[in-house]
Amino acid sequence: TQLPLDGPDRAPDRDAAADAAPPSPAAEAVAWALAHLSEREAVFARTDLLAAALAHAPGAVAIGEAEREVAALEKAGTLHAVDLPGAEDSLATERTVAEERETVALWRAGEGRGRAAMRGWQVQGHLSRGPLTAGQKDAVKLILSAKDRTVGVQGYAGTGKTTMLNRARALAEKKGWRMAGLAPSASAAGTLATEAGIPTETLQRFLARNAGVAEGRLTRKGAREMRAAFAKTILVVDEGSLASTVQARDLLRIANALRIPRVVLVGDAKQLDAVDAGKPFAQLQAAGMKTATMDEIMRQRDPALKEAVEASLRGDIGRAFEKLGENVAEVKPDNIAGAVAARWLRLSNENPDRSNSPSPPPPLFGRGERRCRVPGLIRRVLVQAEGPRIEVRGRQR
């Protein structure tokens, strides 16, 4: 059989296959470790990468071989050294760095290119009287009057983010604007729709539906129609701190392509990170994204509990537990259900006269057998003590 020629009189290089030597065990182990770590973390410690590589094939790769392979990837530009406060000698992949840079560039491209639903002084006039905190008012004003396309709201847990969004939505609708929500899960979307009155879908569904826009596949006719549909839209991303770098990048690609007047990232940079790699919410704040801060705790009414939450936000965990006091009880694992029932009964006995005060709220418990046992233990004690009873009689047919 005659071999095909490559060029006028030249056959293929017989040694080409030999040149493509299979990767070494060290290269395979490090590649696996990179794929494993970068799936969930944009930045990871060098020691974690080496540990994962050695765990991939125990005994097959020496630590020195893995270190040389990592050094070779750094030299080739596949890995980048990153020094972060508290995470020195960390690494990031070339792809991750590129995604983060593009996300920041997309945000910068929207600076000064948003549209305001209201003037700042108009918002202040509407908010001059009302129950909102200073942080909530700052957030509403930023959402409705900022000039940048993308802005942020840094709201700690319990600061009333949903209440703030409900007020912003009401004011926007008075001016003929609409507010649309994106959330990390179906349950979160339902909560935002119910409590803030904002029609909401999952972020994943929105990105999938507009994947063509994010990838640059948008016709002129399609662009005109979609831009008209979003002309007076404020797009709110609830729990924005849970969005990955790729999700934030695609969202901003879509927002810029469709010229969405306002994208609001609402979240808490100190809470849970994204399931996938990256922390774009915190990174955009660090890059200079205009952000309103809500730090006045509204959820906790008890002064001690409120101070405990504030201490935990400052990172003073010792002070937080000190303030929790008797609200934290240490019990044996085999008596958790009994301890919960006893504490509820003690709270109930503190106010025996129910004429003007309701019973303490029912105990909240996780799933499983203990959750079923707690109400039974409470009922048993109440029956034995001849506590309040409700007798239900059915009529025989």
BAMARFI-10424 format. One line per 2 residues: for each residue x negated, y, z negated of C-alpha. Coordinates in Angstrom, 2 decimals, decimal comma. Example, Ala and Ser with C-alpha at 12.3 -4.5 7.8 and 13.67 -1.06 7.14 Angstrom:
2
-12,30/-4,50/-7,80; -13,67/-1,06/-7,14
END
This chain:
397
0,00/0,00/0,00; -1,39/3,35/1,04
-1,64/5,95/-1,73; -0,09/9,37/-0,97
-2,65/12,05/-0,35; -2,82/15,24/-2,39
-4,07/17,75/0,15; -5,61/17,04/3,57
-7,84/14,07/2,71; -7,77/13,78/-1,09
-6,06/11,09/-3,17; -4,82/11,79/-6,71
-7,41/11,85/-9,43; -7,56/8,28/-10,77
-8,90/9,58/-14,07; -5,97/11,98/-14,72
-4,09/9,43/-16,78; -7,19/8,70/-18,79
-7,61/12,41/-19,54; -4,16/12,52/-21,17
-5,29/10,59/-24,20; -2,63/9,72/-26,79
-2,56/12,01/-29,82; -4,59/11,00/-32,82
-2,88/9,71/-35,97; -3,71/13,04/-37,64
-2,13/15,02/-34,78; 1,00/12,86/-34,92
1,28/13,23/-38,70; 0,85/17,01/-38,64
3,32/17,37/-35,75; 5,91/15,36/-37,69
5,29/17,41/-40,83; 5,70/20,65/-38,87
9,01/19,53/-37,39; 10,22/18,40/-40,80
9,30/21,58/-42,69; 10,17/24,17/-40,04
13,68/22,75/-39,71; 14,59/24,26/-43,11
11,87/26,82/-43,88; 10,51/29,60/-41,70
7,44/29,88/-43,93; 5,91/26,99/-45,85
2,84/26,46/-47,99; -0,26/24,94/-46,43
-0,34/22,39/-49,24; 3,25/21,33/-48,43
2,32/20,81/-44,77; -0,69/18,67/-45,69
1,33/16,67/-48,23; 4,06/15,98/-45,66
1,48/14,93/-43,06; -0,16/12,46/-45,47
3,24/11,09/-46,50; 4,18/10,40/-42,87
1,72/7,53/-42,58; 0,24/6,74/-46,01
-3,36/5,62/-45,71; -3,57/6,19/-41,96
-4,75/9,81/-42,17; -7,38/11,28/-44,47
-6,94/14,72/-46,00; -9,95/16,03/-44,09
-8,47/14,92/-40,76; -5,17/16,61/-41,53
-6,94/19,83/-42,56; -8,96/19,85/-39,31
-5,79/19,35/-37,27; -4,07/22,25/-39,06
-7,12/24,45/-38,49; -7,07/23,56/-34,78
-3,40/24,57/-34,52; -4,19/27,88/-36,20
-7,02/28,51/-33,77; -4,74/27,71/-30,83
-2,09/30,12/-32,11; 0,52/27,43/-32,74
0,38/28,18/-36,47; 0,05/31,58/-38,09
-1,28/32,31/-41,57; 1,18/34,28/-43,69
0,49/35,85/-47,07; 3,63/36,63/-49,06
3,93/37,75/-52,69; 4,01/34,59/-54,75
3,43/32,40/-51,68; -0,16/32,99/-50,70
-1,82/30,75/-48,08; 1,43/29,98/-46,28
2,00/29,16/-42,63; 4,63/29,83/-39,97
5,03/28,36/-36,50; 4,52/30,43/-33,37
8,19/29,92/-32,47; 9,36/31,15/-35,87
7,23/34,28/-35,66; 8,57/35,01/-32,17
12,19/34,54/-33,31; 11,73/36,85/-36,28
10,06/39,52/-34,17; 12,85/39,38/-31,61
15,51/39,66/-34,33; 13,89/42,80/-35,73
13,44/44,22/-32,21; 17,12/43,63/-31,44
18,10/45,45/-34,62; 15,82/48,37/-33,73
17,34/48,50/-30,24; 20,69/49,26/-31,89
19,44/52,15/-34,02; 21,46/55,26/-33,21
23,58/53,32/-30,71; 26,53/52,43/-32,89
29,86/54,24/-33,03; 31,41/55,62/-36,18
35,07/55,00/-36,93; 35,14/58,08/-39,18
32,99/61,01/-40,21; 31,16/60,68/-43,50
33,06/63,56/-45,12; 36,36/62,01/-44,05
35,47/58,73/-45,76; 34,44/60,59/-48,91
37,77/62,41/-48,92; 39,70/59,14/-48,81
37,54/57,60/-51,53; 37,35/60,59/-53,88
40,12/59,11/-55,97; 40,46/55,43/-56,59
39,13/52,49/-58,55; 36,05/51,75/-56,42
32,59/51,86/-57,97; 29,87/54,12/-56,63
28,25/51,18/-54,84; 31,54/50,14/-53,25
32,13/53,69/-52,01; 28,61/53,87/-50,55
29,24/50,60/-48,72; 32,58/51,75/-47,26
31,01/55,01/-46,12; 28,07/53,22/-44,47
30,34/50,75/-42,68; 32,66/53,42/-41,27
30,32/56,35/-40,58; 26,81/55,03/-39,84
25,25/55,74/-36,46; 23,30/52,49/-36,21
24,89/49,43/-34,65; 23,79/47,03/-37,41
23,90/47,87/-41,12; 23,76/45,86/-44,32
25,54/45,65/-47,66; 23,46/44,14/-50,46
26,05/43,07/-53,00; 25,19/40,98/-56,02
27,61/38,29/-57,14; 30,65/39,74/-58,89
30,25/43,32/-57,63; 33,53/43,37/-55,67
32,43/42,88/-52,08; 35,84/41,55/-51,01
37,63/44,52/-52,61; 35,26/46,89/-50,82
35,86/45,21/-47,45; 39,61/45,34/-47,95
39,41/49,11/-48,49; 37,12/49,59/-45,48
39,48/47,55/-43,29; 42,50/49,63/-44,35
40,75/52,92/-43,52; 39,44/51,59/-40,19
42,91/50,45/-39,14; 44,30/53,92/-39,86
41,92/55,23/-37,19; 42,90/52,58/-34,66
39,94/50,29/-35,26; 40,00/46,60/-36,06
37,78/44,59/-38,34; 36,83/41,00/-37,44
35,06/38,64/-39,80; 32,48/35,89/-39,46
31,77/33,49/-42,32; 29,42/30,52/-42,87
32,22/27,98/-43,45; 35,92/27,46/-42,78
36,76/27,83/-46,47; 34,82/31,11/-46,71
36,59/32,33/-43,57; 39,95/31,54/-45,13
39,04/33,37/-48,32; 37,95/36,52/-46,47
41,10/36,48/-44,35; 43,38/36,00/-47,36
41,73/38,34/-49,86; 40,49/41,12/-47,55
43,05/40,86/-44,76; 40,33/40,43/-42,13
40,92/37,88/-39,33; 37,91/35,60/-39,72
36,29/32,65/-37,97; 33,08/30,79/-38,65
29,82/32,29/-37,45; 28,99/29,01/-35,73
32,19/29,08/-33,68; 31,67/32,70/-32,64
28,11/31,98/-31,51; 29,14/28,83/-29,62
31,97/30,67/-27,84; 29,58/33,46/-26,79
26,50/31,32/-26,13; 26,45/32,44/-22,51
26,23/36,07/-23,60; 23,34/35,29/-25,96
21,54/33,47/-23,14; 21,99/36,37/-20,71
24,64/34,69/-18,54; 27,13/37,55/-18,32
28,72/38,79/-15,10; 29,49/42,45/-14,55
33,22/41,80/-14,63; 32,89/39,71/-17,78
30,75/42,39/-19,41; 33,35/45,12/-18,68
36,19/43,03/-20,06; 34,38/41,94/-23,21
33,00/45,39/-23,94; 36,51/46,80/-23,67
37,78/44,12/-26,08; 35,13/45,04/-28,66
35,24/48,81/-28,06; 36,72/49,61/-31,48
35,57/46,62/-33,50; 33,68/46,34/-36,77
32,19/42,85/-36,96; 31,63/41,78/-40,57
29,33/38,85/-41,32; 30,24/37,62/-44,79
27,48/35,87/-46,75; 24,99/37,20/-44,22
22,14/35,87/-46,36; 23,20/32,36/-45,28
22,58/33,08/-41,58; 19,41/31,56/-40,13
16,94/33,49/-38,01; 18,23/31,90/-34,80
21,83/32,70/-35,73; 20,98/36,32/-36,56
18,98/36,65/-33,33; 21,83/35,30/-31,20
24,37/37,47/-33,03; 22,35/40,63/-32,34
21,80/39,58/-28,73; 25,58/39,34/-28,33
26,23/42,60/-30,20; 23,77/44,52/-28,03
24,97/42,97/-24,77; 28,63/43,68/-25,55
27,85/47,05/-27,19; 29,80/46,17/-30,32
30,00/49,47/-32,22; 29,26/48,02/-35,66
27,86/44,80/-37,10; 27,87/44,62/-40,90
25,75/42,00/-42,67; 27,20/41,49/-46,15
25,41/39,28/-48,64; 22,94/38,90/-51,45
19,30/38,38/-50,54; 18,74/36,80/-53,97
21,36/34,11/-53,51; 21,14/30,89/-51,51
19,09/30,99/-48,33; 20,20/29,75/-44,95
20,46/25,99/-44,44; 18,37/26,38/-41,30
15,05/28,17/-41,25; 14,67/31,88/-41,86
15,77/34,76/-44,09; 16,81/37,43/-41,59
19,04/39,33/-44,02; 16,13/40,03/-46,36
13,72/40,59/-43,45; 15,93/43,19/-41,81
16,28/45,02/-45,11; 12,50/45,02/-45,47
12,16/46,31/-41,91; 14,31/49,35/-42,74
17,90/48,41/-41,90; 20,25/50,93/-43,53
21,71/49,09/-46,51; 24,21/50,03/-49,20
23,59/48,40/-52,59; 26,38/47,23/-54,87
24,96/46,33/-58,26; 27,73/47,13/-60,76
29,12/43,83/-62,01; 32,94/43,74/-61,88
33,73/40,05/-62,33; 32,56/39,69/-65,93
34,76/41,70/-68,33; 33,15/40,46/-71,53
30,26/42,86/-72,38; 27,93/40,04/-73,48
28,57/37,98/-70,35; 28,18/41,06/-68,17
24,82/41,87/-69,76; 23,77/38,24/-69,28
24,49/38,48/-65,55; 22,64/41,78/-65,26
19,64/40,29/-67,08; 19,57/37,32/-64,72
19,62/39,68/-61,72; 16,57/41,42/-63,18
14,89/38,04/-63,53; 14,98/38,16/-67,34
16,31/34,63/-67,85; 15,42/34,53/-71,54
17,52/37,62/-72,21; 20,37/36,16/-70,15
20,54/32,98/-72,23; 20,23/35,01/-75,41
23,31/37,01/-74,42; 25,26/33,92/-73,44
24,99/32,75/-77,04; 27,79/30,37/-77,94
29,04/30,35/-74,38; 26,37/27,73/-73,71
26,63/24,46/-75,62; 24,18/21,57/-75,55
25,94/18,20/-75,80; 25,04/14,57/-75,23
25,67/13,32/-71,69; 28,07/10,61/-72,88
30,27/13,12/-74,72; 30,66/15,95/-72,21
34,40/15,40/-71,71; 35,03/15,28/-75,47
33,00/18,45/-76,05; 34,94/20,33/-73,36
38,27/19,22/-74,83; 37,20/20,16/-78,37
36,08/23,63/-77,29; 39,34/24,27/-75,46
41,35/23,18/-78,49; 39,28/25,46/-80,73
40,03/28,42/-78,46; 43,70/27,48/-78,55
43,74/27,31/-82,36; 42,18/30,76/-82,65
45,52/32,21/-81,56; 48,31/30,03/-82,98
50,97/32,69/-82,33; 51,70/32,40/-78,58
54,56/34,93/-78,62; 52,55/37,74/-77,03
49,44/35,97/-75,77; 49,03/33,14/-73,28
47,14/29,94/-73,96; 43,47/29,87/-72,99
42,93/29,03/-69,32; 42,62/25,35/-68,44
39,07/24,01/-68,56; 37,29/23,92/-65,23
35,43/20,72/-64,50; 33,64/19,04/-61,64
34,80/16,01/-59,77; 34,76/12,48/-61,05
35,85/10,52/-64,08; 35,14/13,27/-66,64
37,49/15,65/-64,85; 40,33/13,16/-65,33
39,47/12,45/-68,97; 39,49/16,05/-70,24
43,23/16,77/-69,80; 44,08/13,38/-71,30
42,01/14,06/-74,42; 43,64/17,47/-74,86
47,16/16,07/-74,46; 46,45/13,28/-76,96
45,34/15,74/-79,66; 48,26/18,09/-79,01
50,77/15,25/-79,25; 49,25/13,97/-82,48
49,38/17,50/-83,93; 52,95/17,94/-82,73
51,87/20,71/-80,42; 54,01/22,42/-77,77
56,03/19,96/-75,75; 58,11/20,15/-72,62
60,86/17,56/-72,25; 62,06/16,88/-68,74
65,31/15,03/-68,30; 66,47/13,63/-65,02
70,07/13,11/-64,02; 70,96/9,59/-63,04
72,66/9,15/-59,71
END
